[in-house]
């Protein structure tokens, strides 16, 4: 076993370097002064190059070869070997300087994206996105994978998923979701949604305190993490005992902050639930973005957007926002679940959310499998949005600049949000079979049984098995869109008396 011991030392050093990248990335998005951007890009580039050099070291390849034929490895050890083999085989195809340049490009692009979004001016971001996409295409060529170019990117976020998998999945979802949306929009004529009163102000301090209360009730350990503000909410599991997430604020309504916090706390709970005994190894990491999103979407929507949640949270809401109307849980729940053809994905309802994801998926396909030019991206976005949602996009900030992902080079990420929705609904059904009435549990105010159900079934498993096997392990069934469709049709049928 001395080979495995040496292997783990090397693996942990690689993951420590990657954790440093994550820590500096968090700092860049939250508190770094603007003039630190150039040096930060240089530091992140160096760290990426250093981690890559260790990952492609011939000695690591020799150890992988030996361990793959070694008998007696347990399941955790086998998971580390197989996951590092997958990472190694990809990494050796990428030149070291390319990896450093790509990291530098992404760091620069993220800072420019923030300015472009604030100014609502795509032209500011365009040359940086042009270079990122060009470099991503170069990366795809190096990887030389089977299937379409876009498949290489999809596989990075959900192993094994390809265009041939997503196309029929999305088509099937649209076939059920679009008629549901049409029925809801027709019903809204007679049953209009309650609205936030004009002129009402929700101070940032009060929003922070309210959302902290909710996050604590969900089970987030603030002695092992923190909450900050950023342009786009995100979560980062930096080190054992240090998990951080961010949110953003809208003074005219607190739900942007609330559901951003519940979403990111869901991610953060997953990170806090990973086994510390497997820290800095693949076995100790979350298995995929799809599974990660299932945790955020579960807490944000299937717990947070319910009357049961508001029975508990209403007193906290009244305490922190005493000037708000005397709403009851049902009214707040209607506001939280209001269906609309709005522009912003992160604020979309559960009926339209996946349509937002599909729009981005189709654009990414055109960028990498088709011939969409970067300069034409805003027009393509706006045209597709009007065709799908029947609404004209007023500006770039509410259109193609709203998400941070492309500035991160995270092409292929968006479809995992839909997988997260599907996985979350399947987990909810299985959880109800084991724990009974979930609404009753939520309205009791003690949400620990929900977290304790997820801990052993999802969180503690890390990357011990593939995403699909993990969902099957947790629920007893292979992943399927049917639980989500049953859930969303039933929920919104009740809300809008369909």
N, C-alpha and C positions, 0 to 999 in steps of 0.2 A: 504493500500500500504506500510505499515511499513515493512512488510516481504520482499517486493521487494527491498526496500531501503537497508535493512540489507544484502540482497543477493548480491546486486551490490557492496557494500563495500567489502565483502569477495571475490567476483570475481575479482575486480580491484587489490586487494592485490596479488592474485595468478598471474595475468598477469604482475604485476610490477616485481615480482620475475623472471618470465620467460623473461622479457625484460632485466633484469640484466644479465641473462645467455647469451642472445644474444649479449649484449654489451661486455662482457668478451670474448665471442667467436670471435667477430670481432677483438678485440685487440690481441688475440692469433694468428690470421691468418695474421696480418699486422705488428705490431710493438713490440710485446712481445719479450724480450730477451730469448734466448734458455734455459737458466737455470731457467726460471720461469715456465717451463712446469709442473713440479711436483706439485708446489703450486697451479697453475691454475687448474689442474685436481681435486685437493682436494676442491678448492672453488666451482667449477662447480658441483661437486658431492654433496656438502652440499646444494647448492641452489636448485638442482633438488629434493633432499630429502625434503627440507623445502616446496617447492611448492607442491610436491606430498602430504605431510601431510595435507596441507590446503585444497587441492582438495578432499581428501577422508574424511575430517572431518564429523562426524555424523551430526553436525549442518547444514552443507550444504545440505546433503541428506534430512533432515527434511524440509528445506526451499524449495527444489526442489519439494518434494511431495506436499507441500501446494500450491506452485505457479502453478503447473500443473492443479489444479482444481479451480484456481482463475479466475473469470470472469473479463473482463474489461482491460486485458493487451493489449497494442497496438502491432503492428507487430514487432517493434524493441525489445520490452520487451519479446515477445514470442520467437524471435530468440535467445536472450540471454539465456532464460530458456532451450530451446530445445538443443542448442549447448553445454551448460554446463551439461545437462543430459547425452548427449552422451559421453562427456569427463569423467564425474563422473563414469558412469557405467563401463567404461574401467579401470579407475584408481583404483577403489576399488578391482579389481582382481589382482593388482600388489603389491607385498610386498614392503614396504617402503625401506628396505635395498637393495632389488634388483634394485630399481630405482636409488638409489645413486651409487651402484656399476656399473650399466650400463652406467651412465653419466661419471663416472671416466674412465671406459674402453674406451669410445668413445674419450674422450679428449686425452688420451695417444695415442690411435691409430692414431689420426689425425696428431700428431707431428711425429710419426714414419713413417707414409705414406709419409710425405714430404721428409724425408731422403731417404726412399726406392725409391721414384720416381726420386729424383736427381741422385741416384746411379744406377737407372734402375735395381734394384735387388729385386725381389718379395720375396725372402727368408727372407729379413729383416722384411718385413711386415707380412709375413705368420702367425706367432704365434699370433699376435694381431688380425688379421682377423679371425683366427680360434676361438679365444675366443669371438669375437664380434658375429660371426654367432652362436656359441653355446649359448650365452646369448639371442640372438634374437629368437632362437628356444625355449628356456625356456620361453621367453615372450609370444610367440604364444601359448604355452601350458597353461599358466596362463589365457590368454584371452578366450580360448576355444570357438572360433567362428565356425559357420557353414561353410562348404565348405572346400577347400584345405588349408593347412598351409599358403601358399603364399597369399591367399586371405586376411588374417588378415593384412598383410603388405601393400598390394595394397590399402585397404580401408583407411589406415591412410593418404594417400596423395590425393586420389580422392574417396570421400565417395560413396559406392555402387558399385564401379567397381571391378570386379572379373576376374579370369582367363577365365571363360566362356564368358565374354564380350570382353576381349582383344584378345583372340585367333582368333575368326573370323574377328575381326577388322584388326588385323595385317595381317592375311592371305589375306584379300581383298586388302589391300594396296600393299602387295608384288606382287599380281597378276597384278597390273597396273604399279607399279614402276620399277620392274625388266625389263620388255620389253622396258620401256621408257629409262632406263639406257643403255640397250644394243644398242638401236637406237642412242643414243647420242654418245656412245663410237665409234660406227661405223662412225658417221658423223664427229667426231674429226679428222679422218684420212685426210679428205679433207679440214676441217676448223679448224686448230689447234688453241688452246687458246693462247692469248698474255701472255707473261711471264714477271716476274720481272727481270730487268737486273742484271746480276751477279756483285757483288762487290759494289752495291749501298748501302749506309748506311742511315738509318732513325733514327736520334738521339732521345733518350727517351724524352728529354725536348720538342722537336718539336712534337712528337707523343702526348704527354700529352696536349699541347696547342691546337693542332688540334682537338683532341677528346673532350676536354672541350668545344670547340666552337660548335661542333655537339650536345653534350648533352644539352647545353644551348638552342640551337635552337629547340630541342625536347620539351623543357619546364621544364627541371629539375632546381629546385631552389637551387643554391649552398649556399644560406644563411641558408638553412634548410637541408644541407647535404654536403657530401664531396666524393672525389674519391681518392683511394689509390691503391697500388699494392699488389698482393698476388699470391701464387703459382697457385691457381685456381680461376678465377673470381667468385664473388658472390655479392649479394645485401642483405642488412639488414635494415629493418625498426625498429630502436631501440626505439625511443620515438617520441611523437608528435614534429615535428620541427627538427628531427634528423634522416635522412635517409642516409645510406652510401652504396657505392658500390665500387668494386675493378675491376682492369683489370690486364693484363700482357703484356709484350713487346717482340717483335722480331725485332732485329736491322736490319734484312735483308728485312723486309716488314712491313708496318704499319696496314695491314688489320686485323691481329690478335687482335691488340689493338682496332682498330676502331669498329669492329663488336662485340667484347666483351663489349665495352662501350655502344654501342647502345642496345645490349641485356640487360645488367644490368640496364641501364637507363630506359628501358621499365618496368622492375620490380620496380625500384625506383619511377617512376611516379605513379604507382599503389599505392605504400605505401604513397606517398605524397598526393594522392587524396582520401584516406580514411577519413571518417568524424571524425574530432577531438572531436566532441561532444560525440562520442562513444568510445573514447580512453580507452584502458585497459579492453575492453569487447570483447566477441566473435563477436558481431554485428559490431564492428569497425575493425575487422580483415579481411584479404583477405579470400575468401571462399574456395579456393583449390589451389593446385599446378598446376593443369591443366589450370585453369583460369589465374593464375599468369604467366605461361609460354606463354599463348596466348598474353599477353601484351608485353613480351620481344621479342617473335618471330615476332609479328606484326611490331614492330619498326625496328628490325634488318634486316628482310628479305623483307617484303612487302613495306616498305618505303625505307630502306637503300640500298637494292640491286636493284635499279631501275635507268634508265637514268635520270629520273626527279630529283632524289636525287643528282646525280652527276652534274647536271646543276647548282645546288646551291652550292654544296660542292667543286667543282673544283677550284674556286678562292682561297678558304681556303687551299686546298691541295697544290696549287702552292706556296702560300705565305709561308707555313711552310716547304715545301720540294722543294726548288728551283732547286735542282740538279736532280730531277726526270724528265723522258722524258716528252715531251709536248703532253701528252695524251689528248684525247677528252673524253666527258662523256660516249660515247658508248664503248670506249676501257676500261675505268676504270670499267664500268658496266660488261663487259665480264670477266675481271679479278675477279671481286667480285662474279660472278656467275659461275665460272669455275667448271665443273663437273669432279670429279676424284674419284678414289677408294683409297683415302687417309686413314690414320690410325686414325686421331684425330676427335672425335665426334664434339667438339665445333668449329672446323674449316671446317666441312663438308658442302657441298652444300645441297640445298633443296631436291634434288632427292635421295641422298644417306643417308641423315641425319636419316630418320626414320628406315633405315636398321641398322644403328648403335644402335639405341634404341632397336630394336627387338633382336639384338644379346645379349645385356645386359639382356633383359627380359627373353630370353630363358635360359641364364646361371643362373639367379636368380631362375627361376623355377626348374632347376636341383639341385640347392643348397638346396632349401626348400621343394620342392615336390618330388625330385628325390634322387639320391645317389651320387651326385658329391662331392668328397672330396676337401677340400681347397687346399691341396698340388697339386691336378691335375687341378686347375683352369687355370693357364697359358696355359697348353696344350690344354684344352677345348676351351679357347678363341682363341688361334692361329689357331687351326684346323677349327673352325667355320668361322673365318675371312677369311681364305684362300678359304674355300668352297663358301662363299657368295660373296667375293670381288675379288677372284682370285689373291690375293697378300699375300706374306709371311711376317708375322710380324717380324721385325728385333730385337726387344728388349722389355723388360717389360714396359719401360717408355711410349712407343708408343702403348702398348697393355693394359694389365689388370691393370696397375698402373696409367693410364692417368687421371682417374676421382677421385674426392675427396669423392664421395657419400658413398662408402662402408666404408671408415674410419669414417664416421659420423654415421654409422649404418642406413643409409637412404636406406634400401632395399625396393624396391617397388616404388621408386621415378621415375626411368627412363621412364616408360610408360607415365607419365604426360607430357613429352616433346612432344610426338606425339599428345596427346590430345590438347596441346597448339597450335601445327601447324594447327590442324583441326579447333579449335575454332577461331583462328586468321583469317583464310581464310573466314570463315562464317561471322565474324565481318566485314571484308573488303568489302564483297559483300553488306552487309546491309548498311554500311557507304556510299558506292558509290550511293546507291539508295536515301539516304537522302541528301548527299552533292554534288553529281555530279561527275565529272571527278577527281579522286583522283590524278592522275599524274599532272593535271593542278594545283591543290592545292599545291602539293609538290614542283613543279618547280617554284611556285610563291615566295618561300622562307618563307612564313608565314604558319607554320605548326600548329598554335594554333587551327584552326577548327577541326583538327583530335583529338587533346587532349580534346577539349571541347565536342566532341561527346562521347568520352570514359568516361569522368568524371561521368556524371549522370547515364549512362547505365551500367557501370561496376564498376568503382572505388567507388563511393559513396554508392553503394549497400552493400558493405562489405559482411557479411555472412547472409544477410537478407533472402536469399533463397538458394536452392541447386545449385550446379554448372550447371546441365543441365537446370534447370528452369531459371537460370540467363542468359544463352546463348539464350534460347527461348525468354525470356523477352526482350533481347537486339536486337534480329534479327527477331523475329516473327516466327521462325521455330525451331524444335527440333534439337539438335546437329546431324550433319551428316558429313561423310567423303567426300561427293561429291563436296562441294565447294573447298576443298583443291585439290582434284584430277583435277578438271577443271582448277584451278589456275596454278598448277605446269605443267600440260601437255600443256597448252596454252603458258605459259611463256617460257619454255625450247624448245617448238616447234619453237617459233619465234627466240630464241637465236641461235639454231643450224639448222635452216632451215629444219625441219623435215616434 
